[in-house]
Amino acid sequence: MIGELEELKSLLLNDWDPIGVTGIPEAVDEYDSYALHFHGMLAAGTTVEAVAEYLNWVVTVRMELTGNLAHGHEIAKRP
């Protein structure tokens, strides 16, 4: 589980990164809570579409940024 969670943290930080913090050492844990939720969704067998919608919700509601559901879908398919 720890290895899978670390992979999701890396995926979100390096590939999803809606606020552009990749490469900033102080922000290495910026998306950890989302990775934990993402991991739980995958463990529960949640669909790729539902994970993509969750990531889009994070961007649009939590971060109040413009979402990109297609990008969220691409990220959700990788694990």
Distance bins in CASP14 RR format, pairs under 12 A and 6 or more apart:
PFRMAT RR
TARGET T0000
AUTHOR 0000-0000-0000
RMODE 2
METHOD distances of the structure
MODEL  1
1 7 0 0 0 0 0 1 0 0 0 0 0
1 8 0 0 0 0 0 1 0 0 0 0 0
1 35 0 0 0 0 0 1 0 0 0 0 0
1 36 0 0 0 0 0 1 0 0 0 0 0
1 39 1 0 0 1 0 0 0 0 0 0 0
1 40 0 0 0 0 1 0 0 0 0 0 0
1 42 0 0 0 0 0 1 0 0 0 0 0
1 43 0 0 0 0 1 0 0 0 0 0 0
2 8 0 0 0 0 0 1 0 0 0 0 0
2 9 0 0 0 0 0 1 0 0 0 0 0
2 35 0 0 0 0 0 1 0 0 0 0 0
2 36 0 0 0 0 0 1 0 0 0 0 0
2 39 0 0 0 0 0 1 0 0 0 0 0
3 9 0 0 0 0 1 0 0 0 0 0 0
3 10 0 0 0 0 1 0 0 0 0 0 0
3 11 0 0 0 0 0 1 0 0 0 0 0
3 35 0 0 0 0 0 1 0 0 0 0 0
3 39 0 0 0 0 1 0 0 0 0 0 0
3 79 0 0 0 0 0 1 0 0 0 0 0
4 10 0 0 0 0 0 1 0 0 0 0 0
4 11 0 0 0 0 0 1 0 0 0 0 0
4 35 0 0 0 0 1 0 0 0 0 0 0
4 36 0 0 0 0 0 1 0 0 0 0 0
4 38 0 0 0 0 0 1 0 0 0 0 0
4 39 1 0 0 1 0 0 0 0 0 0 0
4 40 0 0 0 0 1 0 0 0 0 0 0
4 42 1 0 0 1 0 0 0 0 0 0 0
4 43 0 0 0 0 1 0 0 0 0 0 0
4 78 0 0 0 0 0 1 0 0 0 0 0
4 79 1 0 0 1 0 0 0 0 0 0 0
5 11 0 0 0 0 0 1 0 0 0 0 0
5 12 0 0 0 0 0 1 0 0 0 0 0
5 31 0 0 0 0 0 1 0 0 0 0 0
5 32 0 0 0 0 1 0 0 0 0 0 0
5 33 0 0 0 0 0 1 0 0 0 0 0
5 34 0 0 0 0 0 1 0 0 0 0 0
5 35 1 0 0 1 0 0 0 0 0 0 0
5 36 1 0 0 1 0 0 0 0 0 0 0
5 37 0 0 0 0 0 1 0 0 0 0 0
5 38 0 0 0 0 1 0 0 0 0 0 0
5 39 1 0 1 0 0 0 0 0 0 0 0
5 40 0 0 0 0 1 0 0 0 0 0 0
5 42 0 0 0 0 0 1 0 0 0 0 0
5 43 0 0 0 0 0 1 0 0 0 0 0
5 79 0 0 0 0 0 1 0 0 0 0 0
6 12 0 0 0 0 0 1 0 0 0 0 0
6 13 0 0 0 0 0 1 0 0 0 0 0
6 28 0 0 0 0 0 1 0 0 0 0 0
6 29 0 0 0 0 0 1 0 0 0 0 0
6 32 0 0 0 0 0 1 0 0 0 0 0
6 35 0 0 0 0 1 0 0 0 0 0 0
6 36 0 0 0 0 0 1 0 0 0 0 0
6 39 0 0 0 0 1 0 0 0 0 0 0
6 79 0 0 0 0 0 1 0 0 0 0 0
7 13 0 0 0 0 0 1 0 0 0 0 0
7 14 0 0 0 0 0 1 0 0 0 0 0
7 15 0 0 0 0 0 1 0 0 0 0 0
7 35 0 0 0 0 1 0 0 0 0 0 0
7 38 0 0 0 0 0 1 0 0 0 0 0
7 39 0 0 0 0 1 0 0 0 0 0 0
7 42 0 0 0 0 0 1 0 0 0 0 0
7 78 0 0 0 0 1 0 0 0 0 0 0
7 79 1 0 0 1 0 0 0 0 0 0 0
8 14 0 0 0 0 0 1 0 0 0 0 0
8 15 0 0 0 0 0 1 0 0 0 0 0
8 16 0 0 0 0 1 0 0 0 0 0 0
8 31 0 0 0 0 1 0 0 0 0 0 0
8 32 0 0 0 0 1 0 0 0 0 0 0
8 33 0 0 0 0 0 1 0 0 0 0 0
8 34 0 0 0 0 1 0 0 0 0 0 0
8 35 1 0 1 0 0 0 0 0 0 0 0
8 36 0 0 0 0 1 0 0 0 0 0 0
8 37 0 0 0 0 1 0 0 0 0 0 0
8 38 1 0 1 0 0 0 0 0 0 0 0
8 39 1 0 1 0 0 0 0 0 0 0 0
8 40 0 0 0 0 1 0 0 0 0 0 0
8 41 0 0 0 0 0 1 0 0 0 0 0
8 42 1 0 0 1 0 0 0 0 0 0 0
8 43 0 0 0 0 0 1 0 0 0 0 0
8 51 0 0 0 0 0 1 0 0 0 0 0
8 55 0 0 0 0 0 1 0 0 0 0 0
8 75 0 0 0 0 1 0 0 0 0 0 0
8 76 0 0 0 0 0 1 0 0 0 0 0
8 78 0 0 0 0 1 0 0 0 0 0 0
8 79 1 0 0 1 0 0 0 0 0 0 0
9 15 0 0 0 0 0 1 0 0 0 0 0
9 16 0 0 0 0 0 1 0 0 0 0 0
9 17 0 0 0 0 0 1 0 0 0 0 0
9 27 0 0 0 0 0 1 0 0 0 0 0
9 28 0 0 0 0 1 0 0 0 0 0 0
9 29 1 0 0 1 0 0 0 0 0 0 0
9 30 0 0 0 0 1 0 0 0 0 0 0
9 31 1 0 0 1 0 0 0 0 0 0 0
9 32 1 0 1 0 0 0 0 0 0 0 0
9 33 0 0 0 0 0 1 0 0 0 0 0
9 34 0 0 0 0 1 0 0 0 0 0 0
9 35 1 0 1 0 0 0 0 0 0 0 0
9 36 0 0 0 0 1 0 0 0 0 0 0
9 37 0 0 0 0 0 1 0 0 0 0 0
9 38 0 0 0 0 1 0 0 0 0 0 0
9 39 0 0 0 0 1 0 0 0 0 0 0
9 79 0 0 0 0 0 1 0 0 0 0 0
10 16 0 0 0 0 0 1 0 0 0 0 0
10 17 0 0 0 0 0 1 0 0 0 0 0
10 22 0 0 0 0 0 1 0 0 0 0 0
10 23 0 0 0 0 0 1 0 0 0 0 0
10 28 0 0 0 0 1 0 0 0 0 0 0
10 29 0 0 0 0 0 1 0 0 0 0 0
10 31 0 0 0 0 1 0 0 0 0 0 0
10 32 0 0 0 0 0 1 0 0 0 0 0
10 35 0 0 0 0 1 0 0 0 0 0 0
10 38 0 0 0 0 0 1 0 0 0 0 0
10 75 0 0 0 0 0 1 0 0 0 0 0
10 78 0 0 0 0 0 1 0 0 0 0 0
10 79 0 0 0 0 0 1 0 0 0 0 0
11 17 0 0 0 0 1 0 0 0 0 0 0
11 22 0 0 0 0 0 1 0 0 0 0 0
11 31 0 0 0 0 1 0 0 0 0 0 0
11 34 0 0 0 0 0 1 0 0 0 0 0
11 35 1 0 0 1 0 0 0 0 0 0 0
11 38 0 0 0 0 1 0 0 0 0 0 0
11 39 0 0 0 0 0 1 0 0 0 0 0
11 42 0 0 0 0 0 1 0 0 0 0 0
11 51 0 0 0 0 0 1 0 0 0 0 0
11 55 0 0 0 0 0 1 0 0 0 0 0
11 72 0 0 0 0 0 1 0 0 0 0 0
11 74 0 0 0 0 0 1 0 0 0 0 0
11 75 1 0 0 1 0 0 0 0 0 0 0
11 76 0 0 0 0 1 0 0 0 0 0 0
11 77 0 0 0 0 0 1 0 0 0 0 0
11 78 1 0 0 1 0 0 0 0 0 0 0
11 79 1 0 0 1 0 0 0 0 0 0 0
12 18 0 0 0 0 1 0 0 0 0 0 0
12 19 0 0 0 0 0 1 0 0 0 0 0
12 20 0 0 0 0 0 1 0 0 0 0 0
12 21 0 0 0 0 0 1 0 0 0 0 0
12 22 0 0 0 0 1 0 0 0 0 0 0
12 27 0 0 0 0 0 1 0 0 0 0 0
12 28 0 0 0 0 0 1 0 0 0 0 0
12 29 0 0 0 0 0 1 0 0 0 0 0
12 30 0 0 0 0 1 0 0 0 0 0 0
12 31 1 0 1 0 0 0 0 0 0 0 0
12 32 0 0 0 0 1 0 0 0 0 0 0
12 33 0 0 0 0 0 1 0 0 0 0 0
12 34 1 0 1 0 0 0 0 0 0 0 0
12 35 1 0 1 0 0 0 0 0 0 0 0
12 36 0 0 0 0 0 1 0 0 0 0 0
12 37 0 0 0 0 0 1 0 0 0 0 0
12 38 1 0 0 1 0 0 0 0 0 0 0
12 39 0 0 0 0 0 1 0 0 0 0 0
12 51 0 0 0 0 0 1 0 0 0 0 0
12 54 0 0 0 0 0 1 0 0 0 0 0
12 55 0 0 0 0 1 0 0 0 0 0 0
12 58 0 0 0 0 1 0 0 0 0 0 0
12 59 0 0 0 0 0 1 0 0 0 0 0
12 71 0 0 0 0 0 1 0 0 0 0 0
12 72 0 0 0 0 0 1 0 0 0 0 0
12 75 1 0 0 1 0 0 0 0 0 0 0
12 76 0 0 0 0 0 1 0 0 0 0 0
12 78 0 0 0 0 0 1 0 0 0 0 0
12 79 0 0 0 0 0 1 0 0 0 0 0
13 19 0 0 0 0 0 1 0 0 0 0 0
13 20 0 0 0 0 1 0 0 0 0 0 0
13 21 1 0 0 1 0 0 0 0 0 0 0
13 22 1 0 1 0 0 0 0 0 0 0 0
13 23 0 0 0 0 1 0 0 0 0 0 0
13 24 0 0 0 0 1 0 0 0 0 0 0
13 25 0 0 0 0 0 1 0 0 0 0 0
13 27 1 0 0 1 0 0 0 0 0 0 0
13 28 1 0 0 1 0 0 0 0 0 0 0
13 29 0 0 0 0 1 0 0 0 0 0 0
13 30 1 0 0 1 0 0 0 0 0 0 0
13 31 1 0 1 0 0 0 0 0 0 0 0
13 32 0 0 0 0 1 0 0 0 0 0 0
13 34 0 0 0 0 0 1 0 0 0 0 0
13 35 0 0 0 0 1 0 0 0 0 0 0
13 75 0 0 0 0 0 1 0 0 0 0 0
14 20 0 0 0 0 0 1 0 0 0 0 0
14 21 0 0 0 0 0 1 0 0 0 0 0
14 22 1 0 1 0 0 0 0 0 0 0 0
14 23 0 0 0 0 1 0 0 0 0 0 0
14 24 0 0 0 0 0 1 0 0 0 0 0
14 27 0 0 0 0 0 1 0 0 0 0 0
14 28 0 0 0 0 0 1 0 0 0 0 0
14 30 0 0 0 0 0 1 0 0 0 0 0
14 31 0 0 0 0 1 0 0 0 0 0 0
14 35 0 0 0 0 0 1 0 0 0 0 0
14 75 0 0 0 0 0 1 0 0 0 0 0
14 78 0 0 0 0 0 1 0 0 0 0 0
15 22 0 0 0 0 1 0 0 0 0 0 0
15 31 0 0 0 0 0 1 0 0 0 0 0
15 35 0 0 0 0 0 1 0 0 0 0 0
15 55 0 0 0 0 0 1 0 0 0 0 0
15 71 0 0 0 0 1 0 0 0 0 0 0
15 72 0 0 0 0 1 0 0 0 0 0 0
15 74 0 0 0 0 1 0 0 0 0 0 0
15 75 1 0 0 1 0 0 0 0 0 0 0
15 76 0 0 0 0 0 1 0 0 0 0 0
15 77 0 0 0 0 0 1 0 0 0 0 0
15 78 1 0 0 1 0 0 0 0 0 0 0
15 79 0 0 0 0 0 1 0 0 0 0 0
16 22 0 0 0 0 1 0 0 0 0 0 0
16 30 0 0 0 0 0 1 0 0 0 0 0
16 31 1 0 0 1 0 0 0 0 0 0 0
16 34 0 0 0 0 1 0 0 0 0 0 0
16 35 0 0 0 0 1 0 0 0 0 0 0
16 38 0 0 0 0 1 0 0 0 0 0 0
16 51 0 0 0 0 0 1 0 0 0 0 0
16 52 0 0 0 0 0 1 0 0 0 0 0
16 54 0 0 0 0 0 1 0 0 0 0 0
16 55 1 0 0 1 0 0 0 0 0 0 0
16 56 0 0 0 0 0 1 0 0 0 0 0
16 58 0 0 0 0 1 0 0 0 0 0 0
16 59 0 0 0 0 1 0 0 0 0 0 0
16 63 0 0 0 0 0 1 0 0 0 0 0
16 67 0 0 0 0 0 1 0 0 0 0 0
16 68 0 0 0 0 1 0 0 0 0 0 0
16 71 1 0 0 1 0 0 0 0 0 0 0
16 72 1 0 0 1 0 0 0 0 0 0 0
16 73 0 0 0 0 0 1 0 0 0 0 0
16 74 0 0 0 0 1 0 0 0 0 0 0
16 75 1 0 1 0 0 0 0 0 0 0 0
16 76 0 0 0 0 1 0 0 0 0 0 0
16 78 0 0 0 0 1 0 0 0 0 0 0
16 79 0 0 0 0 0 1 0 0 0 0 0
17 23 0 0 0 0 1 0 0 0 0 0 0
17 24 0 0 0 0 0 1 0 0 0 0 0
17 27 0 0 0 0 1 0 0 0 0 0 0
17 28 0 0 0 0 0 1 0 0 0 0 0
17 30 0 0 0 0 1 0 0 0 0 0 0
17 31 1 0 0 1 0 0 0 0 0 0 0
17 34 0 0 0 0 0 1 0 0 0 0 0
17 55 0 0 0 0 0 1 0 0 0 0 0
17 58 0 0 0 0 0 1 0 0 0 0 0
17 59 0 0 0 0 0 1 0 0 0 0 0
17 63 0 0 0 0 0 1 0 0 0 0 0
17 65 0 0 0 0 0 1 0 0 0 0 0
17 68 0 0 0 0 0 1 0 0 0 0 0
17 71 0 0 0 0 0 1 0 0 0 0 0
17 72 0 0 0 0 0 1 0 0 0 0 0
17 75 0 0 0 0 1 0 0 0 0 0 0
18 30 0 0 0 0 0 1 0 0 0 0 0
18 31 0 0 0 0 1 0 0 0 0 0 0
18 34 0 0 0 0 1 0 0 0 0 0 0
18 55 0 0 0 0 1 0 0 0 0 0 0
18 56 0 0 0 0 1 0 0 0 0 0 0
18 57 0 0 0 0 0 1 0 0 0 0 0
18 58 1 0 0 1 0 0 0 0 0 0 0
18 59 1 0 1 0 0 0 0 0 0 0 0
18 60 0 0 0 0 1 0 0 0 0 0 0
18 62 0 0 0 0 1 0 0 0 0 0 0
18 63 1 0 0 1 0 0 0 0 0 0 0
18 64 0 0 0 0 0 1 0 0 0 0 0
18 65 1 0 1 0 0 0 0 0 0 0 0
18 66 0 0 0 0 1 0 0 0 0 0 0
18 67 1 0 0 1 0 0 0 0 0 0 0
18 68 0 0 0 0 1 0 0 0 0 0 0
18 71 0 0 0 0 1 0 0 0 0 0 0
18 72 0 0 0 0 1 0 0 0 0 0 0
18 75 0 0 0 0 0 1 0 0 0 0 0
19 27 0 0 0 0 1 0 0 0 0 0 0
19 30 1 0 0 1 0 0 0 0 0 0 0
19 31 0 0 0 0 1 0 0 0 0 0 0
19 34 0 0 0 0 0 1 0 0 0 0 0
19 58 0 0 0 0 0 1 0 0 0 0 0
19 59 0 0 0 0 1 0 0 0 0 0 0
19 62 0 0 0 0 0 1 0 0 0 0 0
19 63 1 0 0 1 0 0 0 0 0 0 0
19 64 0 0 0 0 0 1 0 0 0 0 0
19 65 1 0 0 1 0 0 0 0 0 0 0
19 66 0 0 0 0 0 1 0 0 0 0 0
19 67 0 0 0 0 0 1 0 0 0 0 0
20 27 0 0 0 0 1 0 0 0 0 0 0
20 30 0 0 0 0 1 0 0 0 0 0 0
20 31 0 0 0 0 0 1 0 0 0 0 0
20 59 0 0 0 0 0 1 0 0 0 0 0
20 63 0 0 0 0 0 1 0 0 0 0 0
20 65 0 0 0 0 0 1 0 0 0 0 0
21 27 1 1 0 0 0 0 0 0 0 0 0
21 28 0 0 0 0 1 0 0 0 0 0 0
21 29 0 0 0 0 0 1 0 0 0 0 0
21 30 1 0 1 0 0 0 0 0 0 0 0
21 31 0 0 0 0 1 0 0 0 0 0 0
21 63 0 0 0 0 0 1 0 0 0 0 0
22 28 0 0 0 0 1 0 0 0 0 0 0
22 30 0 0 0 0 1 0 0 0 0 0 0
22 31 0 0 0 0 0 1 0 0 0 0 0
23 30 0 0 0 0 0 1 0 0 0 0 0
24 30 0 0 0 0 1 0 0 0 0 0 0
28 35 0 0 0 0 0 1 0 0 0 0 0
29 35 0 0 0 0 1 0 0 0 0 0 0
29 36 0 0 0 0 0 1 0 0 0 0 0
30 58 0 0 0 0 0 1 0 0 0 0 0
30 63 0 0 0 0 0 1 0 0 0 0 0
31 37 0 0 0 0 0 1 0 0 0 0 0
31 38 0 0 0 0 1 0 0 0 0 0 0
31 39 0 0 0 0 0 1 0 0 0 0 0
31 55 0 0 0 0 1 0 0 0 0 0 0
31 58 0 0 0 0 1 0 0 0 0 0 0
31 59 0 0 0 0 0 1 0 0 0 0 0
31 62 0 0 0 0 0 1 0 0 0 0 0
31 63 0 0 0 0 0 1 0 0 0 0 0
31 75 0 0 0 0 0 1 0 0 0 0 0
32 38 0 0 0 0 0 1 0 0 0 0 0
32 39 0 0 0 0 0 1 0 0 0 0 0
33 39 0 0 0 0 0 1 0 0 0 0 0
33 40 0 0 0 0 0 1 0 0 0 0 0
33 58 0 0 0 0 1 0 0 0 0 0 0
33 62 0 0 0 0 1 0 0 0 0 0 0
34 40 0 0 0 0 0 1 0 0 0 0 0
34 41 0 0 0 0 0 1 0 0 0 0 0
34 51 0 0 0 0 0 1 0 0 0 0 0
34 54 0 0 0 0 1 0 0 0 0 0 0
34 55 1 0 0 1 0 0 0 0 0 0 0
34 56 0 0 0 0 0 1 0 0 0 0 0
34 57 0 0 0 0 0 1 0 0 0 0 0
34 58 1 0 1 0 0 0 0 0 0 0 0
34 59 0 0 0 0 1 0 0 0 0 0 0
34 62 0 0 0 0 1 0 0 0 0 0 0
34 63 0 0 0 0 0 1 0 0 0 0 0
34 72 0 0 0 0 0 1 0 0 0 0 0
34 75 0 0 0 0 0 1 0 0 0 0 0
34 76 0 0 0 0 0 1 0 0 0 0 0
35 41 0 0 0 0 0 1 0 0 0 0 0
35 42 0 0 0 0 0 1 0 0 0 0 0
35 51 0 0 0 0 0 1 0 0 0 0 0
35 54 0 0 0 0 0 1 0 0 0 0 0
35 55 0 0 0 0 0 1 0 0 0 0 0
35 58 0 0 0 0 0 1 0 0 0 0 0
35 75 0 0 0 0 0 1 0 0 0 0 0
35 79 0 0 0 0 0 1 0 0 0 0 0
36 42 0 0 0 0 0 1 0 0 0 0 0
36 43 0 0 0 0 0 1 0 0 0 0 0
37 43 0 0 0 0 0 1 0 0 0 0 0
37 44 0 0 0 0 0 1 0 0 0 0 0
37 46 0 0 0 0 0 1 0 0 0 0 0
37 50 0 0 0 0 0 1 0 0 0 0 0
37 51 0 0 0 0 1 0 0 0 0 0 0
37 54 1 0 0 1 0 0 0 0 0 0 0
37 55 0 0 0 0 1 0 0 0 0 0 0
37 57 0 0 0 0 0 1 0 0 0 0 0
37 58 0 0 0 0 1 0 0 0 0 0 0
37 62 0 0 0 0 0 1 0 0 0 0 0
38 44 0 0 0 0 0 1 0 0 0 0 0
38 45 0 0 0 0 0 1 0 0 0 0 0
38 46 0 0 0 0 1 0 0 0 0 0 0
38 48 0 0 0 0 0 1 0 0 0 0 0
38 50 0 0 0 0 0 1 0 0 0 0 0
38 51 1 0 0 1 0 0 0 0 0 0 0
38 52 0 0 0 0 0 1 0 0 0 0 0
38 53 0 0 0 0 0 1 0 0 0 0 0
38 54 1 0 0 1 0 0 0 0 0 0 0
38 55 1 0 0 1 0 0 0 0 0 0 0
38 57 0 0 0 0 0 1 0 0 0 0 0
38 58 0 0 0 0 1 0 0 0 0 0 0
38 72 0 0 0 0 0 1 0 0 0 0 0
38 75 0 0 0 0 1 0 0 0 0 0 0
38 76 0 0 0 0 1 0 0 0 0 0 0
38 78 0 0 0 0 0 1 0 0 0 0 0
38 79 1 0 0 1 0 0 0 0 0 0 0
39 45 0 0 0 0 0 1 0 0 0 0 0
39 46 0 0 0 0 0 1 0 0 0 0 0
39 51 0 0 0 0 0 1 0 0 0 0 0
39 54 0 0 0 0 0 1 0 0 0 0 0
39 79 0 0 0 0 1 0 0 0 0 0 0
40 46 1 0 0 1 0 0 0 0 0 0 0
40 50 0 0 0 0 0 1 0 0 0 0 0
40 51 0 0 0 0 1 0 0 0 0 0 0
40 54 0 0 0 0 0 1 0 0 0 0 0
40 79 0 0 0 0 0 1 0 0 0 0 0
41 47 0 0 0 0 1 0 0 0 0 0 0
41 48 0 0 0 0 0 1 0 0 0 0 0
41 49 0 0 0 0 0 1 0 0 0 0 0
41 50 1 0 0 1 0 0 0 0 0 0 0
41 51 1 0 1 0 0 0 0 0 0 0 0
41 52 0 0 0 0 0 1 0 0 0 0 0
41 53 0 0 0 0 0 1 0 0 0 0 0
41 54 1 0 0 1 0 0 0 0 0 0 0
41 55 0 0 0 0 1 0 0 0 0 0 0
41 57 0 0 0 0 0 1 0 0 0 0 0
41 58 0 0 0 0 0 1 0 0 0 0 0
41 76 0 0 0 0 1 0 0 0 0 0 0
41 79 0 0 0 0 1 0 0 0 0 0 0
42 48 0 0 0 0 1 0 0 0 0 0 0
42 50 0 0 0 0 0 1 0 0 0 0 0
42 51 1 0 0 1 0 0 0 0 0 0 0
42 54 0 0 0 0 0 1 0 0 0 0 0
42 75 0 0 0 0 0 1 0 0 0 0 0
42 76 0 0 0 0 1 0 0 0 0 0 0
42 77 0 0 0 0 0 1 0 0 0 0 0
42 78 0 0 0 0 0 1 0 0 0 0 0
42 79 1 0 1 0 0 0 0 0 0 0 0
43 51 0 0 0 0 0 1 0 0 0 0 0
43 79 0 0 0 0 0 1 0 0 0 0 0
44 50 0 0 0 0 1 0 0 0 0 0 0
44 51 0 0 0 0 0 1 0 0 0 0 0
44 54 0 0 0 0 0 1 0 0 0 0 0
45 51 0 0 0 0 1 0 0 0 0 0 0
45 76 0 0 0 0 0 1 0 0 0 0 0
45 79 0 0 0 0 0 1 0 0 0 0 0
46 52 0 0 0 0 0 1 0 0 0 0 0
46 53 0 0 0 0 1 0 0 0 0 0 0
46 54 0 0 0 0 1 0 0 0 0 0 0
46 55 0 0 0 0 0 1 0 0 0 0 0
46 76 0 0 0 0 1 0 0 0 0 0 0
46 79 0 0 0 0 0 1 0 0 0 0 0
47 53 0 0 0 0 1 0 0 0 0 0 0
47 54 0 0 0 0 0 1 0 0 0 0 0
47 73 0 0 0 0 0 1 0 0 0 0 0
47 76 0 0 0 0 1 0 0 0 0 0 0
47 77 0 0 0 0 0 1 0 0 0 0 0
48 54 0 0 0 0 0 1 0 0 0 0 0
48 55 0 0 0 0 0 1 0 0 0 0 0
48 69 0 0 0 0 0 1 0 0 0 0 0
48 72 0 0 0 0 1 0 0 0 0 0 0
48 73 1 0 0 1 0 0 0 0 0 0 0
48 74 0 0 0 0 1 0 0 0 0 0 0
48 75 0 0 0 0 1 0 0 0 0 0 0
48 76 1 0 1 0 0 0 0 0 0 0 0
48 77 1 0 1 0 0 0 0 0 0 0 0
48 78 0 0 0 0 1 0 0 0 0 0 0
48 79 0 0 0 0 1 0 0 0 0 0 0
49 55 0 0 0 0 0 1 0 0 0 0 0
49 56 0 0 0 0 0 1 0 0 0 0 0
49 69 0 0 0 0 1 0 0 0 0 0 0
49 70 0 0 0 0 0 1 0 0 0 0 0
49 72 0 0 0 0 0 1 0 0 0 0 0
49 73 1 0 0 1 0 0 0 0 0 0 0
49 76 1 0 0 1 0 0 0 0 0 0 0
49 77 0 0 0 0 1 0 0 0 0 0 0
50 56 0 0 0 0 0 1 0 0 0 0 0
50 57 0 0 0 0 0 1 0 0 0 0 0
50 69 0 0 0 0 0 1 0 0 0 0 0
50 72 0 0 0 0 0 1 0 0 0 0 0
50 73 0 0 0 0 0 1 0 0 0 0 0
50 76 0 0 0 0 1 0 0 0 0 0 0
51 57 0 0 0 0 0 1 0 0 0 0 0
51 58 0 0 0 0 0 1 0 0 0 0 0
51 69 0 0 0 0 0 1 0 0 0 0 0
51 72 1 0 0 1 0 0 0 0 0 0 0
51 73 0 0 0 0 1 0 0 0 0 0 0
51 74 0 0 0 0 0 1 0 0 0 0 0
51 75 0 0 0 0 1 0 0 0 0 0 0
51 76 1 1 0 0 0 0 0 0 0 0 0
51 77 0 0 0 0 1 0 0 0 0 0 0
51 78 0 0 0 0 0 1 0 0 0 0 0
51 79 0 0 0 0 1 0 0 0 0 0 0
52 58 0 0 0 0 0 1 0 0 0 0 0
52 59 0 0 0 0 0 1 0 0 0 0 0
52 67 0 0 0 0 0 1 0 0 0 0 0
52 68 0 0 0 0 1 0 0 0 0 0 0
52 69 1 0 0 1 0 0 0 0 0 0 0
52 70 0 0 0 0 1 0 0 0 0 0 0
52 71 0 0 0 0 1 0 0 0 0 0 0
52 72 1 0 1 0 0 0 0 0 0 0 0
52 73 1 1 0 0 0 0 0 0 0 0 0
52 74 0 0 0 0 1 0 0 0 0 0 0
52 75 1 0 0 1 0 0 0 0 0 0 0
52 76 1 0 1 0 0 0 0 0 0 0 0
52 77 0 0 0 0 1 0 0 0 0 0 0
52 78 0 0 0 0 0 1 0 0 0 0 0
53 59 0 0 0 0 0 1 0 0 0 0 0
53 60 0 0 0 0 0 1 0 0 0 0 0
53 61 0 0 0 0 0 1 0 0 0 0 0
53 67 0 0 0 0 0 1 0 0 0 0 0
53 69 1 0 0 1 0 0 0 0 0 0 0
53 70 0 0 0 0 0 1 0 0 0 0 0
53 72 0 0 0 0 1 0 0 0 0 0 0
53 73 0 0 0 0 1 0 0 0 0 0 0
53 75 0 0 0 0 0 1 0 0 0 0 0
53 76 0 0 0 0 1 0 0 0 0 0 0
54 60 0 0 0 0 0 1 0 0 0 0 0
54 61 0 0 0 0 0 1 0 0 0 0 0
54 62 0 0 0 0 0 1 0 0 0 0 0
54 69 0 0 0 0 0 1 0 0 0 0 0
54 72 0 0 0 0 1 0 0 0 0 0 0
54 73 0 0 0 0 0 1 0 0 0 0 0
54 75 0 0 0 0 0 1 0 0 0 0 0
54 76 0 0 0 0 1 0 0 0 0 0 0
55 61 0 0 0 0 0 1 0 0 0 0 0
55 62 0 0 0 0 0 1 0 0 0 0 0
55 63 0 0 0 0 0 1 0 0 0 0 0
55 65 0 0 0 0 0 1 0 0 0 0 0
55 67 0 0 0 0 1 0 0 0 0 0 0
55 68 0 0 0 0 1 0 0 0 0 0 0
55 69 0 0 0 0 1 0 0 0 0 0 0
55 70 0 0 0 0 0 1 0 0 0 0 0
55 71 0 0 0 0 1 0 0 0 0 0 0
55 72 1 0 1 0 0 0 0 0 0 0 0
55 73 0 0 0 0 1 0 0 0 0 0 0
55 74 0 0 0 0 1 0 0 0 0 0 0
55 75 1 0 0 1 0 0 0 0 0 0 0
55 76 1 0 0 1 0 0 0 0 0 0 0
55 77 0 0 0 0 0 1 0 0 0 0 0
55 78 0 0 0 0 0 1 0 0 0 0 0
56 62 0 0 0 0 0 1 0 0 0 0 0
56 63 0 0 0 0 0 1 0 0 0 0 0
56 65 0 0 0 0 0 1 0 0 0 0 0
56 66 0 0 0 0 0 1 0 0 0 0 0
56 67 1 0 1 0 0 0 0 0 0 0 0
56 68 1 0 0 1 0 0 0 0 0 0 0
56 69 1 0 1 0 0 0 0 0 0 0 0
56 70 0 0 0 0 1 0 0 0 0 0 0
56 71 0 0 0 0 1 0 0 0 0 0 0
56 72 1 0 0 1 0 0 0 0 0 0 0
56 73 0 0 0 0 1 0 0 0 0 0 0
56 74 0 0 0 0 0 1 0 0 0 0 0
56 75 0 0 0 0 0 1 0 0 0 0 0
56 76 0 0 0 0 1 0 0 0 0 0 0
57 63 0 0 0 0 1 0 0 0 0 0 0
57 64 0 0 0 0 0 1 0 0 0 0 0
57 65 0 0 0 0 0 1 0 0 0 0 0
57 67 0 0 0 0 1 0 0 0 0 0 0
57 69 0 0 0 0 1 0 0 0 0 0 0
57 72 0 0 0 0 0 1 0 0 0 0 0
58 64 0 0 0 0 0 1 0 0 0 0 0
58 65 0 0 0 0 1 0 0 0 0 0 0
58 67 0 0 0 0 1 0 0 0 0 0 0
58 68 0 0 0 0 0 1 0 0 0 0 0
58 69 0 0 0 0 0 1 0 0 0 0 0
58 71 0 0 0 0 0 1 0 0 0 0 0
58 72 0 0 0 0 1 0 0 0 0 0 0
58 75 0 0 0 0 0 1 0 0 0 0 0
58 76 0 0 0 0 0 1 0 0 0 0 0
59 65 1 0 1 0 0 0 0 0 0 0 0
59 66 1 0 0 1 0 0 0 0 0 0 0
59 67 1 0 1 0 0 0 0 0 0 0 0
59 68 1 0 0 1 0 0 0 0 0 0 0
59 69 0 0 0 0 1 0 0 0 0 0 0
59 71 0 0 0 0 1 0 0 0 0 0 0
59 72 0 0 0 0 1 0 0 0 0 0 0
59 75 0 0 0 0 0 1 0 0 0 0 0
60 66 1 0 0 1 0 0 0 0 0 0 0
60 67 1 0 1 0 0 0 0 0 0 0 0
60 68 0 0 0 0 1 0 0 0 0 0 0
60 69 0 0 0 0 1 0 0 0 0 0 0
60 72 0 0 0 0 0 1 0 0 0 0 0
61 67 0 0 0 0 1 0 0 0 0 0 0
65 71 0 0 0 0 0 1 0 0 0 0 0
67 73 0 0 0 0 0 1 0 0 0 0 0
68 74 0 0 0 0 1 0 0 0 0 0 0
68 75 0 0 0 0 1 0 0 0 0 0 0
69 75 0 0 0 0 0 1 0 0 0 0 0
69 76 0 0 0 0 1 0 0 0 0 0 0
70 76 0 0 0 0 0 1 0 0 0 0 0
70 77 0 0 0 0 0 1 0 0 0 0 0
71 77 0 0 0 0 0 1 0 0 0 0 0
71 78 0 0 0 0 0 1 0 0 0 0 0
72 78 0 0 0 0 1 0 0 0 0 0 0
END
